[in-house]
């Protein structure tokens, strides 16, 4: 494609964004027996409280997988309902590149009902809204080289240096920038509105790879780590 900065345009931008999720928070109903067993099975992470709810932060996804599989076995042996945990396991498989997960055990909530509605094939309401009560995206890591070529990344790096997001000094050069979600969206909107050269390099049909996020990210407003080096190019 002439003048296109995209190198992997066959990959749907929403699929790519899901693959860039690195950390989420999952809410579980404290009154659910399976969730209670899961809390006791979890290892790793840091236990604490938030808004009166028990929370375990920064659990490695491998530890979370092991814990939930052990918990499901306990639930089946004791004939506890495991529907909530089965749903949580499906969330894990949605975010295949996730690294860490927080678990919040919410008291006196509608989460059990919400989970059952999600699992009910006959439910005709908005399941995306229900899912957003179950989990929230907290961190995403976006490697520009997943979708842009060197020319496009060089142009963006010059802009990041001009606006002092990365040092304009080779000896102090950094290739990772941490953005608040709204900060990134507003910056990219400004950049695309005022730099026709960038649009020409990337291609109008590919601008979404820089600026578009799925609804769950827009509502969760995760932290964004933008990696601007040339990995995999």
C-alpha positions in Angstrom: 0.0 0.0 0.0 1.7 3.3 -1.1 2.7 5.7 1.6 1.3 3.5 4.3 3.0 3.2 7.6 1.1 0.1 8.5 3.0 -3.2 8.2 0.4 -5.5 9.6 -2.9 -4.0 8.4 -4.5 -7.4 8.0 -4.9 -7.5 11.8 -8.2 -6.0 13.0 -7.6 -3.1 15.3 -10.0 -4.3 18.0 -8.4 -7.8 18.0 -5.0 -6.1 18.3 -6.2 -3.9 21.2 -7.4 -7.0 23.2 -4.0 -8.6 22.7 -2.4 -5.4 24.2 -4.2 -5.7 27.5 -1.7 -6.5 30.2 -3.7 -6.1 33.5 -7.3 -6.3 34.5 -9.4 -6.2 37.6 -12.0 -8.9 38.1 -14.9 -8.5 40.5 -16.2 -11.6 42.2 -19.3 -11.8 44.4 -18.1 -12.4 48.0 -21.3 -14.3 48.9 -20.7 -16.9 46.2 -19.3 -20.2 47.7 -17.0 -20.8 44.7 -15.6 -17.3 45.0 -14.9 -17.8 48.7 -13.0 -21.0 48.0 -11.1 -19.2 45.2 -10.0 -16.4 47.7 -8.5 -19.1 50.0 -6.9 -20.9 47.0 -5.2 -17.8 45.6 -1.4 -17.4 46.1 0.8 -14.6 45.1 -0.2 -10.9 44.9 -0.9 -8.6 47.8 -4.0 -8.9 50.0 -5.7 -5.8 51.2 -9.1 -3.9 51.3 -10.7 -1.3 49.1 -14.0 0.3 49.8 -14.8 -2.3 52.4 -14.1 -5.2 49.9 -11.3 -7.7 50.0 -8.9 -7.3 47.2 -5.8 -9.2 46.0 -3.6 -7.1 43.7 -0.9 -8.0 41.1 -1.4 -11.8 40.9 0.6 -13.3 38.1 -1.6 -14.8 35.5 0.1 -18.2 35.8 -0.6 -18.2 39.5 -4.2 -17.1 38.9 -4.7 -20.0 36.4 -3.3 -22.5 38.8 -5.4 -21.3 41.6 -8.7 -21.2 39.7 -8.2 -24.7 38.3 -7.5 -26.0 41.8 -10.5 -24.2 43.1 -12.8 -25.7 40.3 -11.6 -29.1 41.4 -12.5 -28.4 45.0 -15.9 -27.0 44.0 -16.7 -30.1 41.9 -15.7 -32.5 44.7 -17.9 -30.6 47.2 -20.7 -30.0 44.7 -20.4 -26.2 45.0 -21.7 -24.1 42.2 -18.8 -23.2 39.9 -20.6 -21.0 37.3 -19.0 -17.8 38.5 -15.5 -19.3 38.4 -16.2 -20.8 35.0 -17.1 -17.3 33.7 -13.9 -15.9 35.2 -11.8 -18.6 33.4 -13.4 -17.5 30.1 -12.3 -13.9 30.8 -8.7 -15.2 31.2 -8.9 -16.7 27.7 -10.2 -13.4 26.2 -7.1 -11.5 27.2 -4.4 -14.0 26.1 -1.4 -11.7 26.7 -2.5 -10.6 30.2 0.4 -10.5 32.7 -1.2 -9.5 36.0 -4.7 -9.5 37.4 -6.4 -8.0 40.5 -9.3 -9.7 42.2 -11.9 -7.7 44.1 -14.4 -9.7 46.2 -17.4 -7.5 46.3 -19.9 -7.7 49.1 -23.7 -7.3 48.7 -23.7 -7.0 44.9 -25.7 -8.2 42.0 -22.7 -10.0 40.5 -24.0 -13.5 40.9 -27.1 -12.5 38.9 -25.0 -10.7 36.4 -22.8 -13.7 35.8 -25.8 -16.0 35.4 -27.3 -13.7 32.8 -24.0 -13.6 30.9 -23.9 -17.4 30.8 -27.6 -17.7 29.8 -27.8 -18.2 26.1 -31.4 -17.0 26.1 -30.7 -13.7 27.8 -31.3 -11.0 25.2 -30.1 -7.9 27.1 -26.8 -6.1 26.8 -24.1 -8.6 27.9 -21.3 -6.1 27.3 -22.7 -3.9 30.1 -22.8 -7.0 32.4 -19.2 -8.0 31.5 -18.1 -4.5 32.5 -19.4 -5.1 36.0 -17.3 -8.2 36.1 -14.0 -6.9 34.8 -12.2 -3.6 34.1 -9.1 -3.1 32.0 -6.4 -1.5 34.1 -3.2 -1.5 31.9 -2.4 -1.9 28.2 1.0 -2.1 26.4 1.0 -0.8 22.8 4.1 -1.6 20.7 4.0 0.8 17.7 6.0 -1.8 15.7 3.0 -4.1 15.8 1.3 -1.9 13.2 3.6 0.8 12.0 6.8 0.8 9.9 10.1 2.6 10.7 9.2 5.8 8.9 5.9 6.2 10.8 7.6 5.4 14.2 10.4 7.8 13.5 7.9 10.6 12.8 6.0 9.8 16.0 9.2 9.7 18.0 10.1 13.2 16.8 6.7 14.4 17.9 7.1 12.7 21.3 10.5 14.4 21.7 9.1 17.8 20.5 6.4 17.6 23.2 9.0 16.2 25.8 7.4 12.9 26.4 10.8 11.3 25.6 14.2 13.0 26.1 15.8 14.6 23.0 19.1 13.2 24.1 20.5 10.0 22.6 22.3 9.0 25.9 19.0 9.4 27.8 16.7 8.0 25.1 13.8 6.0 26.4 11.4 4.0 24.3 8.5 3.6 26.7 6.0 6.3 27.6 3.3 6.0 30.2 0.1 7.8 29.4 -3.1 8.3 31.2 -5.8 7.1 28.8 -7.4 10.5 28.2 -4.0 12.1 27.9 -3.0 9.8 25.1 -6.3 10.1 23.3 -6.3 13.9 23.5 -2.6 14.0 22.4 -3.1 11.7 19.4 -6.3 13.6 18.4 -4.3 16.9 18.4 -1.4 15.3 16.5 -3.6 13.8 13.8 -5.5 17.1 13.4 -2.4 19.2 13.0 0.0 16.9 11.1 -1.1 16.0 7.6 2.4 14.5 7.0 1.6 11.9 9.7 -1.7 11.0 8.0 0.1 10.7 4.7 2.7 8.4 6.1 0.3 6.1 8.0 -2.6 6.3 5.5 -6.1 7.6 6.2 -7.5 4.1 6.3 -5.1 3.1 9.0 -5.4 6.0 11.4 -7.6 3.8 13.7 -4.4 1.8 14.6 -3.3 4.9 16.5 -6.5 6.3 17.8 -9.3 3.8 18.2 -10.0 1.6 21.2 -12.8 -0.8 22.0 -15.6 0.4 24.2 -14.4 -1.6 27.3 -11.1 0.4 27.2 -12.8 3.7 26.6 -15.0 3.2 29.7 -12.2 1.6 31.8 -9.6 4.2 30.9 -6.6 2.0 31.6 -3.0 3.2 31.9 -1.2 3.0 28.5 2.4 2.1 28.0 3.5 3.1 24.5 6.6 1.3 23.3 8.2 3.2 20.4 11.2 1.1 19.4 11.4 -1.1 16.3 10.8 -4.6 17.7 9.8 -7.2 15.1 10.2 -4.9 12.1 
